[in-house]
Amino acid sequence: MLDDCPRAKQKQLSRARDEVRLKSGKASLEQMKRDNGFFNAVPIKRFKMVAIGNKPLKRSI
């Protein structure tokens, strides 16, 4: 079983840092949304989908 306690603490610290950044004016709400976005860490420009459910989207030559 995964122990959620360390992750919960990590998330709470992150929220506290975000709150400080917002209140101090170091970041806008829009900037915070970009920084914390789910796809922020995904290199979209290099992403290439080649299969769905082990079914190729395009035949290899």
Secondary structure as UniProt FT lines:
FT   HELIX           4..24
FT   HELIX           29..36
FT   HELIX           38..41
FT   HELIX           44..46
FT   STRAND          51..52
FT   TURN            53..54
FT   STRAND          55..56
//
